[in-house]
Amino acid sequence: MFDWLLSLGLQEYHPKLLECGYDSLAAILSLNADQLSSMLGEIEMTKTGHRARLTNAVVDERPPPEAPAAAAPQHTGHGSPVF
């Protein structure tokens, strides 16, 4: 997690994150939007630019949501499948 924060220029928050129980990048990435906002307050990240940088980095690090499975065509028994 420290290296990730360092790459963002936010390494100064590492001790406070650890103090508040956020000991891994996975712990941060698992937070929903409300929890992430709460965590930023908990670690006393008050600078708008820092908050935006961390929030954007969290979004970028998360895997993309899975696309819904395409529906299989239905066969009517008469020629072409119906979509």
Protein Blocks (a to p, Z undefined) as FASTA:
>chain_A
ZZmmmmnopmmmmmmmmmnopabfklmmmpcfklmmmmmmmnopabfklmmmmmmmmmmm
pccdddddddddddehiapadZZ
